[in-house]
Amino acid sequence: MKTAVLFLPPVVAAIYFGFPWFDLMVGLAAAVMMWEWTRMCREGGFGLSGWAAEVAVLGGLVVLYTGSALYAVAFVAAVAGCIAVIGLVKRENAVLHMAIGVALVGLFCIAFLWLRSNPDHGRLTVAWLVVAVWFTDTGAYAVGNAIGGPKLAPRISPNKTWAGLAGGVAAAIVWSVVALGWYDGRALLPVAVAAAVTAVLAQTGDLSVSVFKRRYDVKDTSALLPGHGGVLDRLDGMLLTGPAAAMLFYLADRALV
C-alpha cells in the first residue's frame, strides 16, 4: 500500500503535465518492463539478448519522435519478427517469448505516448484509460473474493473467477459513465461499450502475462515494488488496452502525430 501511495503522485503529475515528464515515465517503464520480461524468459539472466531487446523497444520510441507512430510500430514489429525467426531457426522457446515481449511492451509504450500527445483529448484519454484499468482490477478482486464461483482460467490464474470479471467490467463501466458521460458529456451507450471492451482487454492482458509467469514458474516478474512485484506485474492490464485505444482513435481520425 505504501508503495502505491508513493508512486501515485508522480504518475498523476506526469499524465497531467504531459511532455516531457510523461514521455520520460513511459521510457523508464519500457526499459524496466523489458528488463523484467528478459530476466523472466532467461530465468534470471540478461546478457546480450537482453540488451538487444532493450534497444528494440527504446528504438521504437526514438522512431516515434523522428517519424510517425506508424513507422514506430513498423520498427517494433520488424524487430520482434526478426527475433521470432531466430527463435524458430534455433528452436529456442525463450527467444520466441522474448519476441512476444518486445511486441507487447513496445506497442504498449508507443500507444500511450501517441495517445497523450494529442492536444485535444490526450490527457483525458490516458487518465480515463489508466483509471478504467485500475477500476477493472479493483472490481474484479473485490467481487471475485466476495462471490467466488466458477474459475475464469484455472490453469493460468486460479484466483480469477467469472464473477470477478463481471465485477471488473461493471466497475469500469460505472467509472467511464461518470467520467466521460456525465462529466464530459459523451453519449452513455458508446462509453459503456468502450469501458466493457477495455475491461475485458485488461483482464486478457493480465492473463497473457500470467501464462508466461507460469511457464517460467515465477510469482512476480521482479521484486522492484515491495508488496506489488514488478512494474510489468502492475501494468500488465494495460498492455492491450493502450494499443486498442490508439487503433480506435487512428481509425476514427486517420491522422497520426
Disulfide bonds with the S-S distance in Angstrom:
none
